[in-house]
């Protein structure tokens, strides 16, 4: 592949990311509006359509990459892990720097520990280098339990989740007729897979052109791009004074990224999960997930700058180290192997 292909590949990536953001926004907004007109409560819309809709970009990218015969399939797991790190390290970190984000005690005692547990399960399933279909089935059972619990809790305690309902953020077609809403919904359903396919092909081609791994592309460019819906929701929540939405949305997104995306993708086809991720990527994911949990207990159940600063710094270190490893500039002598690969080989020998 010649250097003349670089502009085309970059255009595919940019258009793919932009298409996912626009189509994702249109899909969630129109579906939320349609559900509201059909009598579905705002709380249920937030717990189902909005929660699942904002994870659709990652899901489509992961499935298409895993099924694409021209790719290694590692972009998928990189996308999930990178998105989870970006959600906490970058988005929650920046949000905590902008404003103090209140965290419900219920979130810390139920949903947050569940997110940590699911993250550990993903690491355990990846030890052998592949997430198998039966392991994906276990994750889908966990997804069913999580969604059932969320809906049941929302119905039993509407006052407890009212402030955490973000469906109003996505309902933007109240002045449109039902036909227009259905048209936007249809176009979004068509646009999302097309955009995901363009992104996967562009990312795979870029990796081959420069001789870098698709895992790197997934952990960095694709992960940040597919996390844009969560970033938008967080910034809107802070701007409108609904700060409790921010943390809950990110925790829920990380749960769905693992349970739904890895679960569905690996059930369709065994999902590659490079053992080298055990050396750095997974530990950073676990550390970034656990760090706010450990700090907020001492800050009055609020994510303040004491949370934001270390999270942003941790994410910056993660991005820099991933770049160094991808370019072969981070070596561990005397073997001359990239640091992550050397650690992974040691892990294989234990």
QUIWOUR-V168995 format. One line per field, one symbol per residue. phi: phi as a letter, one per 30 degrees, with the letter a starting at -180 (. if undefined). psi: psi as a letter, one per 20 degrees, with the letter a starting at -180 (. if undefined). burial: + if it has 24 or more other C-alpha atoms within 12 Angstrom, else -. Layout:
phi = ???
psi = ???
burial = ???
This chain:
phi = .ddddeedddddddddddddddddddddddddddddddjddedddddcddddddcdedddddddddcddcbdidddddddddddddedddddddddddadcdbdedddcbddeddddddddddddcedjbcdedddddddddddddddddddddddbdddcedcdcdddcdbcdccdddddddddddddddddddddddddddddddddcicddeddddcddddddceeddddddddddcicdddeddddddddddedddddddddddaecdbedddddbddedddddddeddddddcbihbdcddcdddddddddddddddddddciccccdcdiceeddddddddddd
psi = prhiighgghgggghggghggghgghggghhggghghjjpqhghghifggghhiihghggggghghioijriiihghhggghghghggggghgghhhgqpoqpqhhhhifgghhggghghgggghihjiporhhhhhghhghgggggggggghhhhmhhhjgijpjhhhiojkhjqrhghghgggghhhhhghggggggggggghgghgikrqhgggghegggggiihghgggghggghjjmhhhgghhgghghghggggghggghhgppopnphhhhhggghhggghhhghhhghhjkklpoahhggghgggghggggghggghhjkioqoqjhkqqgghghhhghhi.
burial = --------++-+++++++++++++++++++++++++----++++++++++++++++++++++++++++--++++++++++++++++++++++++++++++++++--++--++++++-++++++-+++-++++--++++++-++--++--++--+------+++++++++++++-------++-++-+++-++++++++++++++++++---+++++++++++++++++++++++++++---++++++++++++++++++++++++++++++++++++++++++++++++++++-++----+++++++++++++++--++-++--++-----------+++++++------
